[in-house]
Each structure stands twice: as C-alpha cells, then as structure tokens.
Amino acid sequence: MSFLFACIFMYLNGRHSDRTGERARHLGLLLAALAVPQQWIAYLLLVLMVGLN
C-alpha cells in the first residue's frame, strides 16, 4: 500500500515542481530525505515534503 502512496506523491510532486519551476528545491529535499539512515524517517520526510509544497 505504501508503494501506491509513493507513486501518487511522486506524480503530484513532479507536477508541482514543473508548475512552479522549483525543480532544484524539490530535488534537494529529496536527496536530503534519502541521505537519512533510518528508512522510516526518510519516508516521513518525503511525505512531509510533498505535503508542504
């Protein structure tokens, strides 16, 4: 089920970054979230990133 949410959020995040022209900011936040060693914290950061944009 989490993969379904991840796909939906990635699509929405991509649409938002294209619409606002904030691609570098979106990519930087994604890389920061992936650099976190605990997987649940990285997932939480990604979800928050999409919700805040």
C-alpha positions, 0 to 999 in steps of 0.5 A, spaced: 500 500 500 505 504 501 508 503 494 501 506 491 502 512 496 509 513 493 507 513 486 501 518 487 506 523 491 511 522 486 506 524 480 503 530 484 510 532 486 513 532 479 507 536 477 508 541 482 515 542 481 514 543 473 508 548 475 512 552 479 519 551 476 522 549 483 525 543 480 532 544 484 528 545 491 524 539 490 530 535 488 534 537 494 529 535 499 529 529 496 536 527 496 536 530 503 530 525 505 534 519 502 541 521 505 537 519 512 539 512 515 533 510 518 528 508 512 522 510 516 524 517 517 526 518 510 519 516 508 516 521 513 520 526 510 518 525 503 511 525 505 512 531 509 515 534 503 510 533 498 505 535 503 508 542 504 509 544 497 
